[in-house]
């Protein structure tokens, strides 16, 4: 197996960890699925977009994270093929770990109950690069090389989807 594996001691409440994980995964387009007998979160179909997988377990204050790319054959998160998407995936996982380590603030009591504000992933910063890359992809495809346009457009679409999902509530 070529999985990226990370174990972290969090000592956070289970509902907090579940909220942060599901918020991050949903905003990044992951869907809960069964893959080779395991419940995992998958993004991408492996045909047009590289299939990315995340699996996690949380027990006794420790989180166990596994991540990999590739639907049929698991590929590591490093390497030449698909280097940019793999790098972005690894950086996103590091961001997720940082969100999981944030200190829990004390709740504020309202008539509806306790409210706790926590920091969550926000990928709105990807909107402008997505637009620029998509437009550049169209121009490159029309005037220079179709393959270059497809590659730029694909990265633009990926960033645009990430930015669009950022504003969605879970």
C-alpha positions as CSV (number, residue, x, y, z in Angstrom):
1,X,0.0,0.0,0.0
2,X,1.1,3.5,-0.8
3,X,-1.0,5.4,1.7
4,X,0.0,8.6,3.5
5,X,-0.6,7.8,7.1
6,X,-0.6,10.2,10.1
7,X,-1.4,9.6,13.7
8,X,-2.0,12.6,15.9
9,X,-2.8,13.0,19.6
10,X,-5.7,15.6,19.7
11,X,-7.5,15.1,23.0
12,X,-10.5,16.9,21.6
13,X,-14.2,16.0,22.0
14,X,-15.4,13.4,19.4
15,X,-18.2,15.6,18.1
16,X,-15.7,18.5,17.5
17,X,-13.4,16.2,15.5
18,X,-16.3,14.7,13.5
19,X,-17.6,18.3,12.7
20,X,-14.2,19.5,11.5
21,X,-13.6,16.4,9.5
22,X,-17.0,16.4,7.8
23,X,-16.9,20.1,7.2
24,X,-13.4,19.9,5.5
25,X,-14.3,16.8,3.5
26,X,-17.7,18.1,2.3
27,X,-16.2,21.5,1.3
28,X,-13.5,19.6,-0.7
29,X,-16.1,17.6,-2.6
30,X,-15.6,14.3,-0.8
31,X,-18.4,11.8,-0.5
32,X,-18.7,8.9,1.9
33,X,-18.4,5.5,0.1
34,X,-17.4,1.9,0.5
35,X,-14.0,1.1,-1.1
36,X,-12.5,-2.3,-0.9
37,X,-14.6,-3.1,2.2
38,X,-13.7,0.1,4.0
39,X,-15.8,3.2,4.7
40,X,-13.8,6.0,3.1
41,X,-14.3,9.5,1.8
42,X,-13.7,9.8,-2.0
43,X,-13.4,12.8,-4.3
44,X,-13.0,12.4,-8.0
45,X,-14.0,9.5,-10.3
46,X,-10.6,8.4,-11.4
47,X,-11.5,9.1,-15.0
48,X,-11.7,12.9,-15.5
49,X,-10.4,13.8,-12.1
50,X,-7.9,11.9,-10.0
51,X,-9.6,9.8,-7.4
52,X,-8.6,11.0,-3.9
53,X,-9.4,9.0,-0.8
54,X,-9.3,9.9,2.9
55,X,-10.0,7.5,5.8
56,X,-10.0,8.4,9.4
57,X,-10.6,6.9,12.8
58,X,-10.8,8.8,16.1
59,X,-10.7,7.0,19.5
60,X,-9.3,7.9,22.9
61,X,-8.1,11.3,21.9
62,X,-6.0,10.0,18.9
63,X,-6.8,10.4,15.2
64,X,-5.5,8.1,12.6
65,X,-5.6,9.6,9.1
66,X,-4.9,7.7,5.8
67,X,-4.9,9.3,2.4
68,X,-4.1,8.1,-1.1
69,X,-4.9,8.7,-4.8
70,X,-5.9,6.2,-7.5
71,X,-9.0,4.1,-7.7
72,X,-7.7,0.7,-8.9
73,X,-4.1,0.9,-7.7
74,X,-3.2,3.1,-4.7
75,X,-0.6,5.7,-5.5
76,X,1.5,7.7,-3.0
77,X,1.0,11.4,-2.4
78,X,4.4,12.1,-3.8
79,X,5.8,11.4,-7.3
80,X,6.1,12.9,-10.7
81,X,2.7,11.8,-12.2
82,X,0.0,14.3,-11.0
83,X,2.6,16.1,-8.9
84,X,0.6,19.4,-8.6
85,X,-2.8,17.8,-7.5
86,X,-0.9,15.5,-5.1
87,X,1.0,18.4,-3.6
88,X,-2.3,20.4,-3.1
89,X,-3.9,17.3,-1.5
90,X,-1.0,17.0,1.0
91,X,-1.1,20.7,1.8
92,X,-4.9,20.4,2.4
93,X,-4.4,17.5,4.8
94,X,-1.8,19.5,6.7
95,X,-4.3,22.4,6.9
96,X,-6.9,19.9,8.2
97,X,-4.5,18.7,10.9
98,X,-3.9,22.3,12.0
99,X,-7.7,22.8,12.2
100,X,-8.0,19.7,14.4
101,X,-5.4,21.0,16.8
102,X,-7.1,24.4,17.4
103,X,-8.0,25.1,21.0
104,X,-11.6,24.8,21.8
105,X,-13.1,28.2,22.9
106,X,-15.6,28.4,25.7
107,X,-19.2,28.4,24.5
108,X,-21.5,31.3,24.6
109,X,-25.0,30.7,26.1
110,X,-27.9,31.8,24.0
111,X,-31.6,31.1,24.3
112,X,-31.2,28.2,21.8
113,X,-28.3,26.7,23.8
114,X,-24.5,26.8,23.8
115,X,-22.7,28.2,20.7
116,X,-19.0,27.5,20.1
117,X,-17.3,29.2,17.2
118,X,-14.5,27.3,15.6
119,X,-12.2,27.9,12.7
120,X,-13.0,25.9,9.6
121,X,-11.5,25.5,6.1
122,X,-12.2,28.3,3.7
123,X,-11.1,27.9,0.1
124,X,-12.6,31.0,-1.3
125,X,-9.1,32.1,-2.2
126,X,-9.1,29.7,-5.1
127,X,-11.9,31.5,-7.0
128,X,-9.7,34.0,-8.8
129,X,-6.9,31.5,-9.8
130,X,-9.7,29.2,-11.1
131,X,-11.1,31.9,-13.3
132,X,-7.7,32.9,-14.6
133,X,-6.6,29.3,-15.3
134,X,-9.9,28.5,-17.0
135,X,-9.8,31.5,-19.3
136,X,-6.1,30.8,-20.1
137,X,-7.0,27.2,-20.8
138,X,-9.6,28.3,-23.4
139,X,-7.1,30.7,-25.1
140,X,-4.3,28.1,-25.1
141,X,-6.7,25.4,-26.5
142,X,-8.0,27.7,-29.3
143,X,-4.7,29.3,-30.4
144,X,-1.9,27.0,-29.4
145,X,-2.3,23.4,-28.2
146,X,-5.4,21.6,-27.2
147,X,-3.7,19.4,-24.6
148,X,-2.3,22.5,-22.8
149,X,-5.7,24.0,-22.8
150,X,-7.2,20.8,-21.4
151,X,-4.6,20.7,-18.6
152,X,-5.1,24.4,-17.6
153,X,-8.8,24.1,-17.8
154,X,-8.8,20.9,-15.7
155,X,-6.8,22.6,-12.9
156,X,-9.1,25.7,-13.2
157,X,-12.2,23.5,-12.8
158,X,-10.7,21.7,-9.8
159,X,-9.9,25.0,-8.1
160,X,-13.3,26.4,-9.0
161,X,-15.1,23.5,-7.5
162,X,-13.0,23.8,-4.3
163,X,-13.8,27.5,-4.1
164,X,-17.5,26.9,-4.8
165,X,-17.8,24.2,-2.2
166,X,-16.1,26.5,0.4
167,X,-19.3,28.5,1.0
168,X,-21.6,25.5,1.4
169,X,-22.8,24.7,4.9
170,X,-22.6,21.1,5.9
